[in-house]
């Protein structure tokens, strides 16, 4: 493990080097190896532990800890490496810390300086239990991650690999807060485990960890980590000829691409996943990939293709008895109705989806659906109902750590303020949403909020500031290929130019907005047409 605070180590370089040299002499007997550094003169005995002999079990953990592929470790990971009870792992870590062989980097967490790590690995190379120790470590991380995911997302348990309990102890993850805190603390280590497992002969651990972490990485917006994890899983599954696991990894990569508005790449990967799932006779997997591909087409404005994929997915979900998949796809179809102005039909589908999610105990799905209900309420002028549904969605998203869902709910609350002419409050909610969308790299959400901020600033009499948001929104929407967002930005710029008396520019933007809205069958086309007719 590399120290997480290199500047602190730089300041203490002399002391650390002296302690390392002393530890090298101290370990000659305990580890059965030559002193370190090689060919050096006898180092000075500095520090409280200088001259003491390290116990064999602590010396063994020192060697094994250097094999850990991540950044730091706690007593549970140490116990997995060494075997035995957790109390022993904690005691051995404390002994290594007192000997200056590991350093505390947080509550209950320890790191190892690069020089000591290199020395310990040199010693570990002579041991015969390196692979067994790492297998125990990877088993532990798989089991702990699975337990945490079962607590955070219990409704999706059947879609994750079933992993046996490890022989060593497990960290406390009984509540959603504890489970999320453990996943957040260990995220970098879990990614490192997948990378190491994929590259050094543990393919099953790599693919199972990738499948286990799917929902956590997606809802948290941890897309760089997701791409690394799923890329490794895809590679090892392809090498092993495992079509099912390769399809799962490609679908996960496609969803990460979609969330970052890389639609062409997303469509390619999801299309490959559909084919592999069909070859593997996996109806549920095929349905999920079809539904995801439908979302890609929806965001590109290819609404007939989106609807066709949603309906195929819905039939497969119902045929296989996947009620969660059915509920999600009903929500997708409702989004299609919503964009084309069929609000009552959208509301019926969303309410059916909500019933299914609540029956399943799926808190994440319930949050999605409440947010959708809030959006429908907004369009129909039911602002209090909208605020209530969006507030419930916001609370649930924060509870399960769904940062993009939190951003969407905040965006909806900003829209509710906007419709009631509470422009300053709207800007506050929308800026919070914008920060979250940018933090997670969700360009689709970002461009929607940019347009909404433009509208709020026009309402507040700040048309010149609104122009900047609409211009940024148009550029981003054009770059990622989102037709509806482009139309919305053109509509807003038309209003900005009209308020400044530049009717030529206003009409130019409105004509482009009208063409785009009409191609989508969106009801906003009527409003834009009215603007053009009113101004000749």
N, C-alpha and C positions, 0 to 999 in steps of 0.2 A: 504493500500500500504506500502510495506517495503522500507525503504530508500535504494537507490542503492549504497551509499558510506558508508559502515559500519564503516570504519576506522575513517572517519570524525566524525561520531556520537560518536565513542568511545572516541575520543579526547574531545568532547563537552558533555560528559555524565552528568557531574554535572550541567551544565547550562540547558541542556534539561530537566533533572529531575526536576529542580527547576521551569522551565517554565511550565512543565506539571502539577506540583502540584498547581501552581498558577492558571492555567487554570481550574483545577478541582474546586477550590473555586469559581472562576469567573462564572462557568457554573451552580452553584447550582440553581440560580434563572432562568437563561436563558433556561436551559434544563429541569428543573423540576425534578432534580435527586440529590441524595446525593453527597457530595464532594468526590474527589478521591485523593489519595488512601483511601480505607475504614479504619476506626479505627485509622486514623492518626491524629496527632495534627494539628492545623491550620498552613498551610505552609507559608513560607515567601513570601511577594509580591515582586517578582523580575521581571525585564523586563519592557519595556515601557507600555505594556497593563495590567500590574498587577493592580487589583482592579476595572477594567472596566467591565461593564456588556456586554455580547455578545448579539447582536440582535437575535431575535427568528429565522429569516430565515437563518442566518449564523450558528446558533447552530444546526438547522435541517440539513444543508448540512454537518456539521462536523459529525453528526451521520451517515448520508447516505453514505458519502465518505468512511467510514470504511468498508462498504459492498462490495466495488469494489474488484473483485477477482484478479486484476493485480498488477503491480508494481508501477504505478503512474497514474496521470490523468491530463487532460487539461480542459479548460473552457467548451469545448463542452461536454465532458463526465460528468462534474459536472452539466451542465445544464440539461442533460438527466436524471440524478439522481434526481435533485430537481424540474425539470419542470421550465417553464418560458422562457424568452428570454436569448440569449447568453450573452448579456451585464450584466444581473443580475448574471449569473453564474460566470462571470469574476470578478464582484464586490465582490461576496461572498467569492471567493477563496482569493482575496486580503485581505479581512477582516480576514480570518482565518490565512493567512500568517503573518499579523501584530500582531495577537494574539499568534503567535508561536505554532499554532495547526497543521499547515502543513508547509512544507519546500520546497522552490524552488529547484528542482533538474535539471533544464534545462530551456531553453527559453519557458516560458508559461506552464511549467509542474511542478507538485507538488507531493510530497510524504508525507507519514505520519509515524512517528516513531512507532515502535511496541507497546510501552507502551500506547501511545495515541490511537492507533488503537484498542487495547484491551478495553480500557475505553469507546471509542465511540461505539464499538459494544455492550458493556454492556448496554449503554444508548439506542441504537437502538432496542434492544430486546423488549423494552416496547412499541415501535411504532407499528402501524398497517399497515404501508404502505411500509414495506420492499420489499415484492414481486412486488408490482406495480413499485417501484423505479428501481429494478433490471430489470424488463421487459422493462421499458423505456430505460435503459442503453443498454440492449442486442439488442433492436430494433435499437437504434442509431448505434451501432457498425456494425450490419448487413447492414444497409443502407449505411453507409459511406464506408464500405469495398466493397459493390456492386458498388457504384459510382466510386470508385478508379479503380476497375477491369474493368469497362466499358470503362474508359479512356485509361487504359494501353493495354487492349486486346479487342478492340471493335468487332473484327470479331467473337469472341466466346461468345458474349452476349446471344445468344439464348440457349446456353448450360448451362447457370447459372440460379439459381432460380431468379424469379422476386420478388423484395422486395419493398414494398411501402415506400415512404419517411416518415421519422419520424416527429413528431410534433415539435421537437426542431431543433436548427440550425445545419448546416453541415460545416465541415472544407473545405477550398479551395483545390479542387483536379481537377481543370479544365485542366491542362496540364499533359502529361505523367510524367514529372519530379516531379510535385507536388503530383501526385497520388502515385508514387513510394516512395517518401519521407515520405508520411503519412503512407503507409503500413510498411515501414521499422521502423518508430518510434513506431508504435502500434503493431508490430508483437507479442511481448511477451504478451501484453494485450489480443490480439485476441485469442491466444492459451489458455490463462487462462479463457477467456469467454467460449470457447468450453468445456473445462474440467468442469467448474462449472455448465454450463447449462446442460451437460449430466448427472452430478451426482445429481443435485438438482431439476429436474423436468421441464426443458425446452428442451425437446428432439428435437422439431422442429428447435429451434435456433441452436442447435449443428449440426444437419445435414445440414442445409442451409448454415451455416458459413463454414463448411468443403467443401461443393460443391463450394462455392463462391471463396475460397482461393486456389483451386486446382492448377491453372496455376502459380500463384505467388510463392507458396511453391516449386513446381517442378522446374521451371526455375531458381529460386534463389538457388537451391541446399540446401534448409532448411529441410533436411530429418529427423532429430530428431523431429523437430516441426511437420512435416507432419505425421510422424508415430503416434504421440500423438493425433493429430486432427482427423485423419482418424480412428484410433482405437476407439476413443470415439464415432464417428459417426456410426461405424459398430456395436458397442455394443447396442446403443439405437435403431438403426434400427432393429436389430435382436429381441430385446425385444418387439418392437412394431409390429413385423411381417410385416414390410415394405420391401418387396423384392427388389423393385427398388432402395431405398436408401442404402440397405445393399450391393447390387451389385455395386453401385457407390463407396461406401467406400472401398470394397474389391478390386476393380480395382485400386483405388488410392493407397492403400497399396501395391498392386502388382507392380505398376510402381515405387514406392519408393524403393521396394526391388530390382527391376531390375536395377535401377540407381546405386545401391550400390553393384551390382554383386552377390546378394543373389538369384541365379537363380532358385533353386529348390523351395524355399519358394514363389518366384514370380510366378512361373508356377502354383503352387497349388492355390494361391489366385486368379489369373486370370482365371484359369479353373472354380473355384467356381462362379466367376462373370459371366462368359459366361452362365453357367447353370441358374443362377438366372435371367439374362436378358432375356433368352429364355422363361423361365416360365412367366415372366412379359410381354412378347410380345413386348419388346423394341428392335427394330432392330438396331437403331443407337448405343445404349449401347452395344449390343452384338458385333457389328462390331468393336467398339473401343477396347473391351476386346480381341477379336480375333487378331486384329492387334498388340496389345501389347504382346500377347502371342507369336506371330510370331517373334517379336524382341528378346524375350528371347531365342527362339530356334535358331535364327540366330547367336546370340552371343555364343551359346553353340556349334556351328558348325553343327547343325541339319538342314541343308539347305532345303531338300525336305519338311520337316514339316513346316519350316518357310514359304516357298513359298505357300504351301497349305493354311495356315492360312491367309496370305496376300490376296490371291485370293478370299477366302470366304468373308473376310472383304470388299474388293473392290466391290464385287457384292452387298452386303448389303448396303453399302454407296450409290451406284448408285441407288439402288431400293428405298431408302428412301429420295433421293435428298440431301444428306449431301455432299456438294461439298468440304468443308474443310477436311472431313474425306477421301474423294476420293483423294484429293491432297496429304495428308500425306501418304496414302497407296501407291500411285504411287512412292513417294520417297523411301518407304521401298522396293518396288520391284526393283527400280533402284539400291539400295544398293546390292541386291542379284545379279543382272546382273554385277555390278561393281566388286564384289569379284570374280566372275567366268570369268572375262575378256571380257564380252560383253559390251564394252564401248559405242558403238554407240547406242545400244538399251537403255542403262542406260541414255545416254544424252537425247534421245527422251522423255523418261518418266519424267526426271527431268524438262525439258523445259515445258512440259505440266503441270506439277505440279506448276511451277513458274507462268504460265499464270493464273491458278486458284487462287493461293494465292493473286496475285496482283489484280485480279478482285474482290476478297472478301475484300481487304484492310487489309489482315492478315500479319502484319509486322513480327511477329515471324515466321510464316510459310515461308515467303519470305527469312528470314535470314537462316533458315535450308537449303532451296533449293539453295541459292547462295553458301553456303558452300559446298554442294554436287557437284555443277557445278565446283567449284574450284578443288575438288578432282579428278574429271574426266579429267579436263584440265591437271592436273599434270601427270596423267598416260599417257596422249597422247603427252606430251612434250610441251604443250602450256603454258609456265611459266608466261608470261606477263598476259595472260587472267586469269590464275589461281590466280595470285596476285590481279588482279582487283576484281574478284568475291569474294575472301576471305576477301579483305579489306572492301568491301561493307557489307558482312556478319558480320564482326567484329563491324562495326559502328552500324548496326541495333541491334545486341545483346546487346551492351552497352546501347543503347537507351531504350530498353525494360527491362533491368536488367537481361538478360539471361546469367548467369555466366558460365554455362557449354557450351553454344553456343559460348561465347567469348573464352573459352579455346580451343574449337575445331577449331575455325577460326585461333587462334594463332598457334595451332599445324600445321594447313595447311600451314600457311605462313612460318613456320619453314621448312616444307617439300619442299616448293618452293625454299627457299634459299639452302637447301641441294642438290637439283637436279642441281642447278647452281654452285655448289662447293663454296658457300659462307658459309663456315662452322661456323665461329664465329657468324655471324648474325643468322644462324639457331639455334645455341645453345641458343642465347638470347631469341628468340621467344619461343623455346621449354621449356625453364625453366619457363617462365611466364605461359605457358599452364600447366606445371606440378604443379606449386603452386596452380593454380585455381582448377584443378581436385582434388588435395589432400584436399584443403579447403572445397570443396563440397562433398567429399567422393565418387567421381566417379572413381571406380577402373578400369573400362573398358577403360576410357580415359587415366587414369594414366599409364596403362601398354603399351598402344600404344605409348605414349610419351617417356617412358623409352627406348623402342626399337629404336625410332627415334633418341634419344640422343646418343645411342650407335653407330648408323650409322654415325651421324655427327662427333663424336669423332674419329672413324676409319678414316674418310675422312681427318680429321685434323691431322692425324698421332699420335693419342693418343690411341692406341689399348688397352693398359693396363687399362686406365680409362673407355674405352668403355665396357670392360668385366664386370665391376661392374654393369653398367646399364642393360646390357643384362641378367646378372645373376639375378638381382632384378626383371627384367621384366618376366623372365621365372618362377621364384618362384610365383609371383603374378598371372600370367596367369594360372599356374597349379592349384593354390588354388581356383580361381574363375571359372575355367573350360572354358576358352576362347581358342578354338583350333587354330584359325588363329594367335593369339598373341603368343602362344607357338611355332608355326612353325617359326614365324619371329624371336623370340629370339634364337631358335636353329640355324637358318641360320646365324644370327649375330655372335654367339659364334663360329660357324665353321670358319668364316672369321677371327675372333680374333686369334684362334689357328693356322690357316694356316699362318697368318702373323708372328707368333712366331716360325714357323717351326715345330709345333707339328701336323703332318698330321694325326696321329692316332685319336687324339681327334677331329680334324676338320672333318674327315670323319664320326665319330660317330654322331656328332651333325647334319651334313648334311643329313645323312640317316634318322634321326628322323624328320628333317624338311621336307624331301621329302615325307615321309609317311603321314604326317599331311596335307601338301599342296595337295597331290594327293587325299586324302579323301574328301577335300573340292572342288576339281575341279578347284583349283586356278592356274593361269598362272605362278606364281612364281616357281611351280614345275619344269618347264623347265630350269630355271636358276640354281636351286640347282642341278639338274641332270647334267648339264654342268660342274659345279664345281667338282662333283664326277668323271666324266669321265676324266676331265683334270688332275686329281691327282690319276689316277689308280683305 
